[in-house]
Amino acid sequence: MWLNKVLNYFKNDGDLQKKGRVKFFNRKRGYGFIEPENMERDVFVHVTNLEDQISKGDHVAFEVEASDKGLEARKVRLLQA
């Protein structure tokens, strides 16, 4: 299953901090998706897990956690350009 493959990737990586680009974020609904570097699937992000305000196209750093619905970004913060 793809989720197990991705979780093993993060366990073996040692560094929980990942980088990516905000693919979509809807402020009114409070959620969006991040396109991570070196991963095939997008990661869900909820407004409650943001350290900085984000917009589409922003480069961000984040941690990944498995939820019952898939991968979710935590501690999302903007990276300097």
Residue pairs with C-beta under 8 A, 6 or more apart in sequence:
2 40
2 41
3 66
3 70
3 71
6 39
6 41
6 71
7 66
9 39
10 16
10 64
16 63
16 64
17 61
17 62
17 63
18 36
18 37
18 39
18 61
18 62
18 63
18 64
19 36
19 37
19 59
19 60
19 61
19 62
19 79
20 34
20 35
20 36
20 37
20 39
20 43
20 59
20 60
20 62
21 34
21 35
21 57
21 58
21 59
21 60
22 32
22 33
22 34
22 35
22 45
22 54
22 55
22 56
22 57
22 58
22 59
22 60
23 32
23 33
23 34
23 35
23 42
23 56
24 32
24 33
24 56
25 31
25 32
25 33
25 45
25 54
25 55
25 56
26 32
27 47
30 46
30 47
30 48
31 44
31 45
31 46
31 47
32 44
32 45
32 54
32 56
33 42
33 43
33 44
33 45
34 42
34 43
34 45
34 60
34 62
34 73
34 76
35 42
36 42
36 43
36 64
41 70
41 71
43 62
43 64
43 71
43 72
43 73
44 67
44 69
44 70
44 71
44 72
44 73
45 54
45 62
45 72
45 73
45 76
46 72
49 62
49 72
49 73
49 74
49 75
49 76
50 76
50 77
51 75
51 76
51 77
52 60
52 76
52 77
52 78
54 60
54 76
54 78
58 78
59 78
59 79
59 81
60 73
60 76
60 77
60 78
60 79
61 76
61 77
61 79
62 73
62 74
62 75
62 76
62 77
63 73
63 74
63 75
64 71
64 72
64 73
64 74
65 71
65 72
65 74
66 72
